[in-house]
């Protein structure tokens, strides 16, 4: 996959995130996608990612801004940096109680691309910063 094709894939993926278009996001993923959740475990496959999206939709309302995409020469690896603008709308297990608190949080992702789809998505953000904003 070319660098330009990977950029287009990531632009489609993140635009779908901001539009709440989960199906388009899923279409950008390989069937066996590996999803490394920030400070959590690795989940594998589209079914697990679909469940993750449902959980996120229940607990959070988020929009990404200032998205910067970086792709290596052969298009096989990429990184994304962005700012999450969110609202904490339902309590997530093990986290503070939700009451509609808003937050602004820098975050990033590392991605692997295989066969024209995202095959690995590793997320990073500062959980202590998020917790301080919603506590």
Buried (B, 14 or more C-beta within 10 A) or exposed (E): BEBEEBBEBBEBBBBBBEEEBBEBBBEBBBEEBBBBEBEEEEBEBBEBBBEBBEEBBEBBBBBBEEBEBEBEEEBBBBBBBBBBBBBBBBEBEEBBEBEEBEBEBEBBBBBBBEEEBBBBBBBBBBEEEBEEBBE
